Structure formats: C-alpha cells, structure tokens
Amino acid sequence: MNTPTAPFTFVDLFAGVGGFHAALGAVGGECVYAVEKDAEAAAVYERNWGMAAHGDIVNDTESTMRVPEHDVLAAGFPCQPFSKSGLQRGMDEARGTLFWNILRILEARRPTVVLLENVRNIYGPRHKHEWEVIVRSLRELGYQVASRPIVFSPHLLPPERGGRPQIRDRVFIMATYVGTSSSFVDVEPSVPHLPVDGWSPSEWDLAEHLPIQPDRELENQLHLNLGPAERTWVEAWNDFVVTLRAAGVKKLPGFPVWVDAFVHESHLVVSPGTPAWKAAFLRKNAAFYTEHEELIESWLSRWNYLRDFPPSRRKFEWQAQNAESLVDTVMHLRPSGLRVKQATYVPALVAITQTSILGDRLRRLSPREAARLQGLPEWFDFCNQPDSATYKQLGNGVNVGAAYHVFREHVLRSLDAVRRRAPRLAQAVVQSEMSPDSAIERYREPHREVILRRRRSDAVQRVAG
C-alpha cells in the first residue's frame, strides 16, 4: 500500500489550495490524488505542490474507482443536507451528496486514517441528523469514530507548535479503521477544545507572532488601505471611544451599540411582538444613552449624527476590553456593524470581503498576512491572481497547524490500531516534530524543480502574451 519513497500516502479531496497537503506532507506523506473543482484554487494548488488537482470526485468514484490506494484520506467536505425520511440508513442515506462519494472511496480503499474537516455548525442542533448519518456510516465501514466531534482552533496552539493568532473553531472528524467488530465502540474525541501546553491565547501579539508586514513591502498594494468613506466610519467611532475614555468611562458597552436606538429611557417604546433579543438591546442602548447623554450628543453633533453612514456603520461592537482607542485594535466591517477586538488574535478568515483591518495602520490584512494566518509557508505563491480570489481561497481553507496537530494527536492516541495496518505511517507520526513549520520547508525540496519549472513557464507565457 505504501510507496517506496514515502512512509505513507494520502489523498486530498476538496483540496482548495492545499492546507491538508501542507499538514500531511509535513508528517512525511506523499499525495497520490487531489481534487478541487474551483479552477483558480486548483491552479494555485498545482503551482505550489507540483501536482494537478483536476479530477472529478463524482466521475472518479461512481462508474469506476479512479482514486488510488492510500493510507490517509483527507477532505474538507461540503456539508450537504441528507434525507430525513428515515427510510434508509448509512451510506444509502447519504446518496446524492458528496459525502457519499467519500464513503465510496472508503468502501473501496479502506485507508487506515480518515481526516475530515467542516464548519462547527455541522454538529449543531439543526444538523443533528446529518451528524448521526456521518458517524453511523463511518462505523458501518469499520471505522472507529467518536460520537462527539473534535472542535479545535489554531489560536489554542502556541506558536512553537504551529499555532496562529486566528480564532477558527472547526469540527474535525478523525476515524481509524479497526473493522466492524470494534467500530461501534464509542471513544472520546482525541483532541480537547483547550489551549495546548498551558498556552494562553491572550498572549498572542499580531506584530510579533504573525508577523505584520512592514509598510515598505506594501508600497504597491495601496488597495489594502481604507477608502475615504471607510476612514470616516473608523474615525467617527474612534472619536466615540476616545470621548468616553477621556470622560473616565472605564467600561465600554459589551452589547452592540446602535445609534438608531439612542433614546432617553423615559421615551423608550418597545413595540409588541419585538423579539426578546432585540428588546433587550433596545433597553440597554437606551440606558447607555441616558447615562452618557451629554457626551454622546456632543459626539454625534461632531459627525452630523452619522446621517451619511449606511445602517450597518451606525452600529458598533466593542470587544477590545481596555483599549484606549481603535489604534490599539483589529476591526471588522461586518453587516452587523463595526466590530472591534484586541490586537491579539483575529477573527476567522472568511470567503467574503470582511478582511480584518489593522487599527494602527488603517489597512486590511495583506494576502501574505492572511496566508500566514492559515499556516502556509512563506514560499507559497498565489501568482498574479486578484486578491479577492486569494482571500476567498484562504477563507475556505483549512489551517495547517490545526490540521497537523489534530492528525498527529489522533494517530498517537490510536497508535496500536494504526501500526497494525500502516506501520510506516505510525512511525512517521511518532518521529514527527511538534510543529509543521520547518517540516513544510523540507517537504518542498523534492518538488522544488518541478514547481520552479512551472513558474518559469508561466512567466514566459505572461511575457509572450
């Protein structure tokens, strides 16, 4: 099953730009099949990993099984709804979803370890049925899997273990092949949702741990800077914070501040039928306005009562604790308002235009900084594609350090079962480093010439074009 050149092999399904490839490559694995339907992401994958990701998981698994033998199956699979009819079970119930194609591969190839990743909500109450189908289907194929998921985020890992200053809770489903005689024995999740090695996430510092790119490296990327309207929004809310701080207000509101809800408590009217959560916010805003009416009115008058601001910019969410101004924070322009956090770790990268804004630089995170947040190495190259495509790919991707940690810890926990079927895989994990960072650099070496040759060819074609 193993190739002569690597201790184990893996397949990379729904591969994106290759977060799983980086993590498993750092352990010593060799990718033997990759598939990604997004053409731009597939091009980035091929450019950096030296192999194509242009297969079709439906065509390659249904009429003929074209996915080769492998030791580890990795997939950031789409969460599609399964039938709730209750008339079918296991694999048949997942038919018509892409998860069913994963099950077809497992049925045909029986890799030793399965590493799946999805958004946290897949374990939420609205997806209880889908979760039960996933667990039951894996167990029916002989895989031991916990009935509760692993939930993990890179900000829980210290820097020396591949952590990154990004809160990105994701569900990981780890399964080990043990045969159907043992697969229905429930086990605990192999990784807890806790900081590792005593690390405190409050110790993250973006300038030090990311690190932030110097301004001189971004001279040709002026589009990262905030536009005039965005600067006005930030300046107005910065004035709000500074005004309250100067007046001795030590604790800013922990609830969403809505300018349109500023009214004296004596004039507050909550309409019948108003949802309880909204009624609570209205009362809190009224109480806050009443307590600081003079300060707030003075601030509002300086900014023309935010009349020219769109509705979402008339809202403010403070999560920066004792920061004195927005200069000391990281900001997000969200539909729910301007959200402000401490400059420790940042919110999760998302596949839409909500890239974090650095308060001390009044610019968005650069694509390189976003790539660092996902644990991708410095040599990782997005070519000359639009930044919007890069942000989308990174927002959709798996964090390398989190995936590496979860995979490594799971294999170490189920080492006996792994060793029986894939001894070289077990040995590779036992000998692996605590962090993937330096190992990714070494992994690149055998592929360097292929990658550089492809990049030189791309450059020639651009010049010729």
C-alpha positions, -999 to +999 in steps of 0.1 A: +000+000+000+029+024+008+051+038-019+089+032-017+096+069-014+074+080+014+063+064+047+027+068+038+004+081+011-027+103+012-055+117-010-066+153-008-103+158-015-120+192-019-084+203-016-086+241-020-051+254-022-037+226-001-039+231+036-042+194+042-014+188+017+009+210+038+000+193+071+003+157+059+033+165+038+050+179+069+045+145+086+062+129+056+033+118+034+030+117-003-001+129-021-013+104-047-046+120-057-060+155-053-093+170-065-106+206-064-134+218-087-126+255-084-103+262-113-084+291-097-078+272-064-067+241-085-042+263-104-027+276-071-026+240-058-007+228-088+017+257-088+027+251-052+025+213-048+037+202-082+007+181-090-027+186-106-059+187-087-082+185-117-101+153-110-139+149-106-148+132-074-182+121-088-169+106-120-138+092-103-158+073-077-191+062-092-188+044-125-151+035-120-130+039-088-101+061-101-089+071-066-057+050-059-048+031-028-037+053+001-031+053+038-049+086+048-079+102+033-082+140+040-113+161+030-127+194+038-160+182+025-191+203+018-219+199+043-249+190+022-283+180+038-291+143+040-326+130+037-346+130+069-371+104+057-357+077+080-364+051+053-327+044+046-296+040+066-258+046+064-243+050+030-276+048+012-290+077+032-260+099+021-265+090-015-268+121-037-244+141-015-206+144-019-202+127+014-215+096-002-185+098-027-161+099+003-178+068+016-174+051-017-137+057-016-135+043+020-155+013+010-132+005-019-098+015-005-101+012+033-074+038+042-062+035+078-069+070+089-097+094+078-093+132+085-124+153+077-130+189+084-161+211+084-176+242+100-185+240+136-223+242+129-222+207+114-226+194+149-253+220+158-289+212+166-301+219+130-277+192+117-282+165+143-295+141+117-266+147+093-241+142+120-257+109+130-255+097+094-218+106+092-209+088+123-231+057+116-218+055+080-182+055+091-188+029+117-206+006+093-175+006+072-153-004+101-141+029+113-138+038+149-150+074+154-162+094+184-199+103+186-188+138+195-165+159+172-131+173+178-135+211+178-102+229+175-088+263+166-052+274+157-053+301+184-053+274+210-018+262+199+013+280+210+035+295+182+062+268+187+036+241+179+024+257+147-004+279+162-015+311+147-033+342+160-066+334+144-097+321+162-110+295+138-131+268+155-136+239+131-150+204+135-125+177+128-138+141+123-110+116+129-116+079+122-093+049+123-100+016+106-105-012+132-130-035+115-167-037+121-162-059+152-149-029+171-160+001+152-193+007+172-174+010+205-176+047+213-145+067+221-137+102+234-126+128+209-088+125+206-082+163+210-099+185+236-111+221+228-085+236+252-053+256+249-022+233+245+008+231+268-005+258+291-007+284+263-028+314+270-045+328+238-043+363+254-005+361+248-009+364+210+006+395+196+000+401+158+030+423+153+053+396+168+036+363+160+021+368+126+042+389+119+027+421+103+044+431+070+064+463+071+048+492+052+078+492+027+067+458+015+033+470+006+041+502-014+024+487-045-007+475-026-024+507-019-058+490-024-053+475+011-057+509+026-092+520+037-111+542+013-124+577+022-158+566+034-142+537+054-118+560+071-146+584+081-165+555+097-134+544+116-125+580+126-161+587+139-162+556+161-126+562+173-138+596+184-167+578+202-142+557+222-117+585+229-145+608+241-158+582+265-123+573+278-114+610+283-146+614+304-135+585+326-157+558+313-137+527+321-160+500+307-175+504+272-207+486+263-203+448+258-236+448+239-240+461+203-243+499+202-270+511+179-271+548+172-306+544+158-317+531+193-303+561+212-332+575+231-338+586+267-352+557+288-383+578+296-391+579+258-383+543+250-412+524+234-407+487+226-434+476+201-454+445+209-440+414+191-404+427+192-381+397+196-368+393+231-331+397+220-339+429+201-359+443+230-330+437+253-306+456+230-330+485+227-333+488+265-295+485+270-289+512+244-315+535+259-299+530+294-264+537+280-276+568+261-294+581+292-263+577+314-240+595+289-264+617+270-243+648+271-211+631+259-230+612+232-249+642+219-216+661+217-200+633+197-230+629+174-231+665+166-195+665+155-203+638+130-236+651+117-254+624+137-239+598+113-266+608+088-244+599+058-234+565+073-251+533+059-272+515+085-245+488+092-220+516+100-243+532+126-237+501+147-207+493+168-195+462+187-168+466+212-147+435+222-114+453+229-117+455+267-093+482+280-080+496+247-078+534+247-087+539+210-092+520+178-055+524+171-048+495+195-074+472+179-083+450+150-115+458+132-141+441+111-166+459+088-195+435+092-231+436+082-239+437+120-217+468+125-181+478+130-167+451+153-135+459+173-112+434+190-080+434+209-049+431+187-041+397+199-057+371+176-081+379+148-115+366+138-116+337+114-108+344+078-139+341+057-145+337+020-161+371+016-149+407+019-147+410+057-109+410+059-096+422+093-084+458+095-053+468+115-062+498+136-026+512+138-022+511+100-057+517+088-054+489+062-066+454+057-045+423+063-025+416+032-028+383+013+006+373+027-005+380+062-037+361+056-017+332+043+004+333+074-027+331+095-036+298+077-001+284+084+010+284+048+048+288+043+065+320+031+072+304-003+036+297-010+027+316-042-007+328-054+008+341-086-008+372-100-044+363-093-067+390-079-065+394-041-102+387-039-096+352-052-067+347-027-089+359+003-117+336-009-093+306-011-078+313+023-112+318+039-123+285+026-091+267+036-081+245+065-055+259+089-023+239+085-012+240+122-046+229+135-049+201+110-014+189+117-020+189+155-053+171+153-040+144+129-008+139+149-025+137+183-052+113+169-027+089+154-006+089+186-038+081+206-048+052+183-012+041+176-017+004+181-045+002+155-026+024+131+006+004+135-012-029+127-023-017+092+002+010+083+034+007+104+053+033+084+026+058+089+027+052+126+064+055+127+063+088+107+039+103+132+060+091+162+091+107+147+073+139+136+081+173+150+057+191+173+052+219+147+048+215+109+065+248+101+101+237+095+090+203+081+070+220+054+102+236+041+119+203+039+089+187+022+091+212-006+127+203-016+119+172-037+093+192-056+113+224-060+125+219-095+090+209-108+075+239-091+101+263-103+100+250-138+062+255-139+066+290-125+092+299-151+069+286-179+041+307-165+063+338-166+074+332-201+037+328-212+028+361-195+056+379-213+047+364-246+010+373-240 
